Amino acid sequence: MTQIDRAAVETSLSAIIDPHTEMDLVASKEIKDIRIEGDNVEIDIALGYPAKSWEPELIKIIENAVPGASVTVSSNTVAHEVQEGVKPLKGVKNIIAVASGKGGVGKSTCSVNFALALSAEGARVGILDADIYGPSQPRMLGVSGQPTSKDGKTLEPMSSYDIQSMSIGFLVDEESPMIWRGPMVTQALEQLLNDTQWNDLDYLIIDMPPGTGDTQLTLAQKVPVSGSIIVTTPQDIALLDARKAYKMFEKVDIPVLGVVENMSTHICSNCGHEEHIFGSGGGRNMAEQYGTDFLGDVPLDISIRESVDNGRPTVVADPDGAITANYKKLARNAAAKLAMRKKDFSSKFPNIVIQQN
């Protein structure tokens, strides 16, 4: 019986690039274990991000690189560092803020599909609708009614399509305007975040309100955010505000995981003609300019709008469709970029209390 060389196996694995981390399997420390007995090889891969729909493809890639190997792939999401001086949120490993700097670019639609995509890939996910003046997540998630409270002090998150959610829209009538000043909005958002009993989430997605004013800055300074995503369209006007959102996160030491270009291209439903009606390449160019990652793009498609209006976002309305596959790839890319960042070990250390006798 010929003993397979372990070094040769590792060399083969080091030639495989994970497209989500953009690193090889060895350098990204995604190889959990290699067991060799004679001519039998067993390889365990542990990804730091959810990737249920991509795991079969990864297994085939490894099997081709190491013929005859038995390959298993799992994922394990851990907590990552947040801003200095801000405590992590109980029941939540990672908070990802989704911002645009302006309204009308499809940020909320991207946020809900991004959350649902992470859930479909195997993570426990929640979404906080941080837009007090124009909450949209209740309609997009098809949720109605009010959240319950078990202790009279905190709220139980609403549930839809296996994700937890909270929004001011659950607490007020859909057509009631929120005529509040900035401090009241900030206080309401902090209560929605901190007084919700989030249940063991890998990721909490915050659908940020448009703009980069006092409310957004206060949120960025007080909410324990692990990373952020900038949503823009290719249009120059949208990119101007997207750059402001990037600068806002930079000022408060929140890493930008990448840029998503929404409404990147339109394909006519009648003739199939593709047209860049808002311009092309703006999101990618912005990512290159600021040295961050371009997570991908989403087309302008009528089905995306119809799905959220009907309370069944694209990821659940068409789980096997091309656009859903696109959202899943975006979600994996963002989660993988976060997985490569520093982990949070604060929960590993005991609290030290000094008492004077």
Steps between C-alpha positions, in 0.01 A plus 500: 500500500637837395485780754373826349724796572327758723712781363380416149138518616557838663671626186197399293266673744711815502438529125123525557379860533181563696323756277325654801807566716726534191759296690613139465364237738827474693566872541140566608529223762188328367657154522380351828666160472678265260504130589709255299496122545683318225345615173188638668473876548231678702483879486286717729438857390356755746382825340459811712185600314175329396518343152249216480429543128870524410629210711431228236704697244787542745499127573528421127788746461691337787425148376639593159813645662549202732362193312338240723474730800195497724399861563266654756419871520345685794466863602543671835412865548675672790474849648733768367634824644283810519587866555714578802296590808176341374378180664380207286125437498363204693373222276678636190842394372538754220316814393529609138371845407370550146514865391478707185535863600179583312156356436363345185787266413332180621687469829207352694429247224866400499501480881206261527622277216850505647361389839290227340796384293719462810219301661465277192874440513465360853538793743269624775403849390300801616425838345444834671312762301676818613296734279262661750350745251439244226505142631466249217608162638157399639350530150798336331499206745123463485468541878211666676393537863696614803790334682429337836676552831559223754623725781327830421838665441647341187360399162506164329616533138250433225571198283466454126670257260725374781648843579434718804398861444418822682372832367314807622253398230381218728409749770320774305238508226650462152359835385587698815782753443781507758530873573798473733816701550846341478554416871163320518589295191838405640347395833233294325759317291716423801196356678400290199851360484575449869153411629438225245570145615712395205539125512848363427565683173809452286419824319271794568453712189421866565312668216636850560292813430611711204741785560814557708369742762478500878278191521730287285812620677352433844401150391846436365655612829269311736406183313763220517557453128742238365486620141303701248384474139451794264217472244505730199384518141748570219362855471743780591247670730454180702875445516554845649286409801637145517846649543369708790365183664842338458670799663250490788589140583869581462472780758346268762741210431241263351652290222325510161473140379428612147281674245186363331391653170120480478303555178823436313337404174151465354398212274180561306237239588366514143805497273786408735702812419743592777553866581696686768237767557669637816853476363747216549786407729439772759487266799811309394689823437403631843620179667834525318534867589460435873686171510199295607337196341243501224249243628302478177205649316124454478302565179199725462225241470126545541471171692716641784259790550191283468633248751567748782170679436324165544685419824699216342849628414681345206709259710184327630276563197748347254752300707659329200505803268799685359435817700481302825829333412638852456379611845648184656836571340491857633415371848781242495747762379411744779495233772833360379661845511378533859629150582852612407492785754603489867286286726343625823628309803337721765250227591789262574628707790331515842390828650739601781336671793714656774331533839633695793457351844 
